[in-house]
Amino acid sequence: MRFYTLDDKNNPVPCSLDEWGKYFKHDFKENKRRVAEDRIGEYYISTIFLGVDHSFFEVGPPLVFETMVFKVDDYACGIYKEHYSTWNEAVEGHKKAVQWVKDECKNGQK
C-alpha cells in the first residue's frame, strides 16, 4: 500500500504508514480532508481525501480521493463511488456525482 498526506496546497505527498497515521489523527479535528459534501433529498454525496492509494496493483497515478453517494438511511452501502488522483479532479468528480443524483432522482430511476 502507498500512503499520502496533503501539503498546504492540497497536493498528495507520499509518506510512511506512521506519518499517515499521525496526519489523520491530527486532521480528524480540523477535517481538512473533506473536499465537498452535499445532501439532496434522501442522498448524501461525500468527497474526501483518503490518503491510501486505491489504484489496482499500484499502476498509474495514485487514486487517493474518493466520492461516494449513500442513501441517508443506509450509510453502510454506497450506491456510487469514484476515485481520483488530485484535489481538482475530486472537486470536478463531486460535481459530477451531484449531477448524477439530481438526474437519477428527476428520472425516478433510483
Secondary structure, DSSP 4 states (H G I P E B T S, - for coil): --EEEE-TTS-EEEE-HHHHHHHHHHHHHH-TTEEEEEEETTEEEEEEE--B--SGGG-SS---EEEEEEETTEEEEEEEEEEESSHHHHHHHHHHHHHHHHHHHHHT--
